[in-house]
Amino acid sequence: MKKVLAINSGSSSFKYKLFSIPDEEVIAKGMADRVGLDGSSFEIKLANGEKHVEEVSIPDQETAVGLLLKALKKYNVVEDLTEIAGVGHRIVAGGEYFKDSAIIDEENLQRIFDLKEYAPLHNPAEGEGIKAFMKLLPDAPQVGVFDTSFHQSLDATHYLYSVPYEWYEKYHARKYGAHGTSVRYVSKRAAEMLGKDVKDLKLIICHLGSGASITAVKDGKSFDTSMGFSPLAGITMSTRSGDVDPSLVQFVMEKENLSMDEMIEILNKKSGLLGLSHISPDMRDLKFNPDERAQRARAIFINRIIRYVGAYLTEMGGVDAVIFTAGVGEHDVGVRKAVMESLEFMGLKPDLEANEENGERFITKPDSKIKAMIVPTNEELIIARDVVRLAHLN
C-alpha cells in the first residue's frame, strides 16, 4: 500500500501526517517542535494510539526530516522509505504564480523562496523543509499546496486595493488571502453534509483559530476573503490586529518612536486578543475570565466576525450555510451562539442544544432558512489528495 506524507512547516516547527493510499487512513502523525531553538523535541503518534516523544537537538529542518524518517522505520510504520510515494507541503504564499498546487522541482522551489516577501515567517521555512525532503527522499515527488491558490478565483473588484494601480502592476500589491487549503476541505465537506454540489451553494466559512479569517464561497470558488496582502488583515485574531486604519499606525509610530518593522511586529504578535486583554492570546483563557478586558476582547472578536459575515451575506445575495471550523470555531460554544443569534432576523434558527456539543454537526433547527454547521478542518487530507492527483498515484 502506498503512503503519502503531508507536511506543515512553520518557522520553528513542522507538523506531519502519514496517510495510506487509497483508503486515506492516518497511520502516523506528530511534530518536530522548537526547530532551531533550545528545548526542541520530536513526537510521533501511531495509529494504535502509542505515542513517543524525544527531547533532542533539532538545529534545522533537515535534522527534523531525518528524525521523522528514522522514526517511521524504528516504529515499523514503514519497512522501507520507498513506500513513501510522495510528500505534500503546505505553503502559505504562492503569489499570483501558483494558481493551483504544483510539483516542486528546483525551479519552483526557488520561486517559493523568491515569494518570501509575501510570507517572511513561513515561505523560507517551508522551502527549507522541501529542500530537506528532496535530499533525503530523492525519488519521492514533492508537491506544494498553496494557501493562496484557492483565492485566485477572486475578481479584481475583490482583490484590488483602492491605491495607485501601478502598485499592482509593479509589485503585485493585492489581496491574496490565506487558509485556502482549509476552506477547500470545509466547503466540500459541508456540501456533502447538505446533500448538494458545492457549485450550487453560497457558503460563509469562519476559520477561527489562532489565525482567523472569514471566506465567502460561491459556485464552489472563493468569492471574497477577510485576510489581505498578508494574513494580518481581516478580523481580530489571537495576536494579530486585523483591520487597522494606517493613519493610526503612523500616529502611534511617531508617538512611540517605532520603526515600521517594530510596528509590524506589534501588529502581528502583540495585538489581537492578547493586546486587548493583556491576559492571553488564547480564547480558552478569556472565555470565563471575569476581567472586563478579557470580556471586551471576546466581544470585539465576535463583533468582527459578525461584521464580515453580514457583508458577505449581502454581497452574495444570501447564504445557504455558515460554517465554523478550526480551534475556536470547532470548540467555542459561545462564539458560535453569538454569530448565529446575529442572523436570526434572516431566518437562521439556532439549535442551542446541538450547539452545546462539538464535532461535525448541524447546529440549526431543520426548518432554519440558513444552516449553521461545525465542520472540523482537515488541511492535511487536502494536501495528501493533491499529492495523489499531481503525482498520479491512483
C-alpha positions as CSV (number, residue, x, y, z in Angstrom):
1,M,0.0,0.0,0.0
2,K,1.4,3.4,-1.0
3,K,1.9,6.1,1.7
4,V,1.9,9.9,1.4
5,L,3.3,12.4,3.8
6,A,1.5,15.8,4.4
7,I,3.8,18.4,5.9
8,N,3.0,21.8,7.5
9,S,6.3,23.6,8.2
10,G,6.5,26.7,10.4
11,S,9.3,29.0,11.3
12,S,10.3,26.8,14.2
13,S,8.3,23.6,13.8
14,F,6.7,21.2,11.4
15,K,3.7,19.0,11.8
16,Y,3.1,15.9,9.7
17,K,0.6,13.2,8.9
18,L,1.3,10.0,7.0
19,F,-1.6,8.6,5.0
20,S,-2.1,5.2,3.5
21,I,-3.4,5.4,-0.1
22,P,-6.1,4.9,-1.3
23,D,-8.0,4.4,2.0
24,E,-6.7,7.8,3.3
25,E,-6.2,6.4,6.8
26,V,-3.8,8.3,9.1
27,I,-1.1,5.8,10.1
28,A,1.2,8.2,11.9
29,K,1.3,11.9,12.9
30,G,3.2,14.2,15.1
31,M,5.6,17.2,15.0
32,A,9.1,18.5,15.4
33,D,8.9,21.4,17.9
34,R,11.2,24.3,18.5
35,V,13.4,23.7,15.4
36,G,16.5,25.8,15.7
37,L,15.8,26.7,19.3
38,D,16.7,25.3,22.7
39,G,14.4,22.7,24.2
40,S,13.5,21.1,20.9
41,S,11.6,17.8,20.7
42,F,10.3,15.3,18.3
43,E,6.9,13.5,18.6
44,I,5.3,10.6,16.8
45,K,1.9,9.1,17.4
46,L,1.0,5.8,15.9
47,A,-2.4,4.6,14.6
48,N,-2.8,2.4,17.7
49,G,-2.6,5.5,20.0
50,E,1.0,4.7,21.0
51,K,3.0,8.0,21.4
52,H,6.7,8.6,21.6
53,V,8.4,11.9,22.5
54,E,12.1,12.5,22.3
55,E,13.9,15.6,23.7
56,V,16.6,16.1,21.1
57,S,18.6,18.9,19.5
58,I,16.9,19.9,16.1
59,P,19.1,22.7,14.7
60,D,17.4,22.8,11.3
61,Q,14.6,21.4,9.0
62,E,16.9,18.7,7.6
63,T,17.6,17.3,11.0
64,A,13.8,17.3,11.7
65,V,13.1,15.4,8.5
66,G,15.8,12.9,9.3
67,L,14.3,12.3,12.7
68,L,10.9,11.7,11.1
69,L,12.1,9.2,8.5
70,K,14.2,7.4,11.2
71,A,11.1,7.2,13.5
72,L,8.9,5.8,10.7
73,K,11.3,2.9,10.3
74,K,12.0,2.5,14.0
75,Y,8.4,2.0,14.9
76,N,7.6,-0.1,11.9
77,V,5.3,2.4,10.2
78,V,7.2,1.6,7.0
79,E,9.6,-1.2,6.3
80,D,11.4,0.8,3.6
81,L,11.3,4.5,2.8
82,T,10.4,3.7,-0.8
83,E,6.9,3.1,0.5
84,I,6.5,6.9,0.8
85,A,5.2,7.6,-2.7
86,G,5.0,11.4,-2.4
87,V,5.3,14.3,0.1
88,G,2.9,17.3,0.1
89,H,3.8,20.6,1.7
90,R,1.5,23.4,2.9
91,I,2.9,26.7,1.5
92,V,1.4,29.9,2.7
93,A,2.2,32.3,-0.2
94,G,2.1,31.4,-3.8
95,G,1.6,34.9,-5.1
96,E,-0.1,35.1,-8.5
97,Y,2.2,32.5,-9.9
98,F,0.9,29.4,-8.3
99,K,-2.8,29.2,-9.2
100,D,-3.0,25.6,-8.2
101,S,-0.9,23.1,-6.2
102,A,2.2,22.1,-8.1
103,I,5.0,19.6,-8.3
104,I,8.1,21.2,-6.8
105,D,11.2,21.0,-8.8
106,E,14.3,23.1,-8.3
107,E,12.8,26.0,-10.4
108,N,9.5,26.0,-8.3
109,L,11.5,25.7,-5.1
110,Q,13.4,28.9,-5.9
111,R,10.0,30.6,-6.7
112,I,8.9,29.7,-3.2
113,F,12.0,31.3,-1.7
114,D,11.5,34.3,-4.0
115,L,8.0,34.8,-2.7
116,K,9.2,35.2,0.9
117,E,8.3,38.9,0.9
118,Y,4.7,37.8,0.9
119,A,5.1,35.5,3.9
120,P,8.6,36.1,5.5
121,L,7.9,33.8,8.6
122,H,6.6,30.9,6.5
123,N,7.9,30.5,3.0
124,P,11.6,30.3,3.9
125,A,10.9,27.5,6.5
126,E,8.6,25.7,4.1
127,G,11.2,25.9,1.3
128,E,13.9,24.5,3.6
129,G,11.6,21.6,4.5
130,I,11.1,20.8,0.8
131,K,14.8,21.0,0.2
132,A,15.4,18.6,3.1
133,F,12.9,16.1,1.7
134,M,14.4,16.4,-1.8
135,K,17.8,15.4,-0.3
136,L,16.6,12.6,2.0
137,L,13.8,11.2,-0.2
138,P,15.1,12.0,-3.7
139,D,12.8,9.6,-5.6
140,A,9.5,10.9,-3.9
141,P,7.7,13.7,-5.8
142,Q,7.3,16.9,-3.7
143,V,4.1,18.8,-4.1
144,G,3.4,22.3,-2.9
145,V,-0.1,23.1,-1.8
146,F,-0.6,26.9,-1.5
147,D,-2.9,28.7,0.9
148,T,-3.3,31.5,-1.6
149,S,-4.2,29.4,-4.6
150,F,-7.9,28.9,-3.7
151,H,-8.4,32.7,-3.6
152,Q,-7.0,33.2,-7.1
153,S,-10.7,33.0,-8.2
154,L,-11.3,36.4,-6.7
155,D,-12.2,39.0,-9.3
156,A,-10.4,42.4,-9.5
157,T,-13.2,44.1,-7.6
158,H,-12.4,42.0,-4.6
159,Y,-8.7,41.6,-4.8
160,L,-7.6,45.2,-5.7
161,Y,-6.9,47.8,-3.1
162,S,-8.0,51.4,-3.6
163,V,-4.4,52.6,-4.1
164,P,-2.5,53.7,-7.2
165,Y,-3.0,50.9,-9.7
166,E,0.7,50.9,-10.7
167,W,1.5,49.4,-7.3
168,Y,-0.4,46.3,-8.6
169,E,1.3,46.5,-12.0
170,K,4.8,46.9,-10.5
171,Y,4.7,44.9,-7.3
172,H,1.6,42.7,-7.5
173,A,0.2,44.5,-4.5
174,R,-3.3,43.0,-4.0
175,K,-5.3,40.8,-1.7
176,Y,-4.1,37.2,-1.6
177,G,-5.9,35.7,1.4
178,A,-4.9,32.7,3.4
179,H,-6.4,29.5,4.9
180,G,-7.4,28.4,1.3
181,T,-6.4,24.8,1.9
182,S,-8.7,24.6,4.9
183,V,-11.6,26.4,3.1
184,R,-11.3,23.9,0.2
185,Y,-11.8,21.0,2.5
186,V,-14.5,22.5,4.7
187,S,-16.6,23.8,1.8
188,K,-16.7,20.5,0.0
189,R,-17.4,18.6,3.2
190,A,-20.2,21.0,4.1
191,A,-21.7,20.5,0.6
192,E,-21.6,16.7,1.2
193,M,-23.5,17.1,4.5
194,L,-26.0,19.4,2.8
195,G,-26.5,16.8,0.0
196,K,-25.7,19.3,-2.7
197,D,-23.0,20.1,-5.2
198,V,-20.7,22.8,-3.7
199,K,-21.1,24.7,-7.0
200,D,-24.8,25.2,-6.2
201,L,-24.2,26.7,-2.8
202,K,-23.4,30.1,-1.2
203,L,-21.3,29.4,1.9
204,I,-19.5,31.5,4.5
205,I,-16.6,29.7,6.2
206,C,-15.5,31.0,9.6
207,H,-12.0,29.6,10.1
208,L,-11.5,30.7,13.7
209,G,-8.1,29.6,15.1
210,S,-5.0,31.4,16.3
211,G,-5.1,32.9,12.8
212,A,-8.7,33.6,11.8
213,S,-10.4,34.5,8.6
214,I,-13.9,34.6,7.0
215,T,-14.3,33.4,3.4
216,A,-17.3,33.7,1.2
217,V,-17.6,30.7,-1.2
218,K,-19.9,31.0,-4.2
219,D,-20.2,28.5,-7.1
220,G,-17.5,26.4,-5.4
221,K,-15.0,29.2,-5.6
222,S,-13.6,31.9,-3.3
223,F,-15.7,34.9,-3.8
224,D,-14.1,37.1,-1.1
225,T,-12.0,36.7,2.0
226,S,-11.0,38.8,5.0
227,M,-7.3,38.3,5.0
228,G,-5.4,40.6,2.6
229,F,-2.0,41.1,1.1
230,S,-0.8,39.2,4.2
231,P,-2.5,37.2,7.0
232,L,-2.5,40.4,9.2
233,A,-5.7,41.9,7.7
234,G,-9.3,41.0,8.5
235,I,-10.9,40.1,11.8
236,T,-9.3,40.2,15.3
237,M,-7.0,37.2,15.9
238,S,-5.1,35.8,18.8
239,T,-2.1,38.1,18.4
240,R,-2.8,39.8,15.1
241,S,-4.8,43.1,15.0
242,G,-6.9,42.5,11.9
243,D,-8.0,45.7,10.0
244,V,-6.5,48.9,11.3
245,D,-6.5,52.5,9.9
246,P,-3.0,53.1,8.5
247,S,-3.2,56.7,9.9
248,L,-3.4,55.2,13.4
249,V,-0.3,53.2,12.7
250,Q,1.6,56.3,11.6
251,F,0.3,58.2,14.6
252,V,1.5,55.6,17.2
253,M,4.8,55.1,15.4
254,E,5.6,58.8,15.8
255,K,4.4,58.9,19.5
256,E,6.4,55.7,20.4
257,N,9.3,56.3,18.1
258,L,8.8,53.0,16.4
259,S,10.2,51.7,13.1
260,M,7.9,50.1,10.6
261,D,9.5,46.7,11.4
262,E,8.8,47.2,15.0
263,M,5.2,48.2,14.3
264,I,4.5,45.2,12.1
265,E,5.9,43.0,14.9
266,I,3.5,44.6,17.3
267,L,0.5,44.2,14.9
268,N,1.4,40.6,14.3
269,K,2.5,39.3,17.7
270,K,1.3,41.7,20.4
271,S,-2.2,42.8,19.3
272,G,-5.5,40.9,18.8
273,L,-6.9,39.2,21.9
274,L,-3.5,39.5,23.6
275,G,-3.2,43.2,23.0
276,L,-6.8,43.9,24.0
277,S,-6.8,41.8,27.1
278,H,-3.2,41.9,28.3
279,I,-4.1,38.5,29.7
280,S,-3.7,35.8,26.9
281,P,-3.9,35.3,23.2
282,D,-5.9,32.1,23.8
283,M,-9.6,32.3,23.8
284,R,-9.9,29.5,26.3
285,D,-8.1,31.7,28.9
286,L,-10.5,34.6,28.2
287,K,-13.8,32.7,27.9
288,F,-14.7,32.5,31.6
289,N,-12.4,35.2,32.9
290,P,-14.5,37.9,34.6
291,D,-11.9,40.6,33.9
292,E,-13.5,43.4,31.9
293,R,-10.7,43.5,29.4
294,A,-11.0,39.8,28.8
295,Q,-14.7,40.0,28.1
296,R,-14.2,43.1,25.9
297,A,-11.6,41.3,23.8
298,R,-14.0,38.4,23.3
299,A,-16.8,40.8,22.4
300,I,-14.6,42.5,19.8
301,F,-13.6,39.2,18.3
302,I,-17.2,38.2,17.9
303,N,-18.2,41.6,16.5
304,R,-15.6,41.5,13.8
305,I,-16.8,38.0,12.7
306,I,-20.4,39.2,12.5
307,R,-19.3,42.3,10.5
308,Y,-17.7,40.2,7.8
309,V,-20.4,37.5,7.8
310,G,-23.0,40.3,7.3
311,A,-21.0,41.9,4.5
312,Y,-20.5,38.6,2.6
313,L,-24.1,37.6,3.0
314,T,-25.2,40.8,1.4
315,E,-22.5,40.7,-1.4
316,M,-23.6,37.1,-2.4
317,G,-27.3,37.9,-2.2
318,G,-27.9,35.4,0.6
319,V,-26.2,32.4,2.0
320,D,-27.1,28.7,2.4
321,A,-24.9,27.9,5.4
322,V,-22.5,29.5,7.8
323,I,-19.7,27.0,8.8
324,F,-17.5,27.1,11.9
325,T,-14.0,25.4,11.8
326,A,-10.5,25.5,13.4
327,G,-9.8,25.7,17.1
328,V,-12.2,28.3,18.3
329,G,-14.8,27.6,15.6
330,E,-14.9,23.9,16.5
331,H,-14.8,24.3,20.3
332,D,-16.2,27.6,21.5
333,V,-20.0,27.3,22.1
334,G,-20.4,30.9,22.9
335,V,-18.8,32.3,19.8
336,R,-20.9,30.2,17.6
337,K,-24.1,31.1,19.5
338,A,-23.4,34.8,19.2
339,V,-22.8,34.7,15.5
340,M,-25.9,32.6,15.0
341,E,-28.1,35.0,17.0
342,S,-26.9,37.8,14.8
343,L,-28.5,36.1,11.9
344,E,-31.9,35.2,13.4
345,F,-33.5,38.2,11.7
346,M,-32.5,36.4,8.4
347,G,-34.3,33.2,9.3
348,L,-31.5,31.3,11.0
349,K,-32.9,29.2,13.8
350,P,-30.2,28.1,16.3
351,D,-30.4,24.6,17.8
352,L,-28.8,25.6,21.1
353,E,-28.8,22.0,22.4
354,A,-26.9,20.8,19.3
355,N,-24.5,23.7,19.7
356,E,-23.5,22.6,23.2
357,E,-21.7,19.7,21.6
358,N,-18.6,19.9,19.4
359,G,-17.7,17.8,16.4
360,E,-19.1,17.6,12.9
361,R,-22.8,18.5,13.0
362,F,-25.7,20.9,12.1
363,I,-26.3,23.4,14.9
364,T,-29.6,24.9,13.5
365,K,-33.1,23.5,13.5
366,P,-34.3,21.6,10.5
367,D,-36.6,24.4,9.3
368,S,-33.8,27.0,9.5
369,K,-33.6,29.1,6.3
370,I,-29.9,29.5,6.9
371,K,-28.0,26.4,8.1
372,A,-25.2,26.7,10.6
373,M,-22.6,23.8,10.9
374,I,-19.5,22.7,12.6
375,V,-17.1,21.1,10.2
376,P,-13.6,20.2,11.6
377,T,-11.0,21.2,9.1
378,N,-8.5,18.7,7.6
379,E,-5.9,20.5,5.6
380,E,-3.6,17.5,5.7
381,L,-6.1,15.4,3.8
382,I,-6.4,18.0,1.1
383,I,-2.6,18.1,0.8
384,A,-2.4,14.3,0.6
385,R,-5.1,14.3,-2.1
386,D,-3.2,16.9,-4.1
387,V,-0.1,14.7,-4.0
388,V,-2.1,11.7,-5.3
389,R,-3.6,13.9,-8.1
390,L,-0.5,15.6,-9.3
391,A,1.9,12.7,-8.8
392,H,-0.6,10.3,-10.5
393,L,-0.6,7.9,-7.6
394,N,-4.1,6.5,-8.3
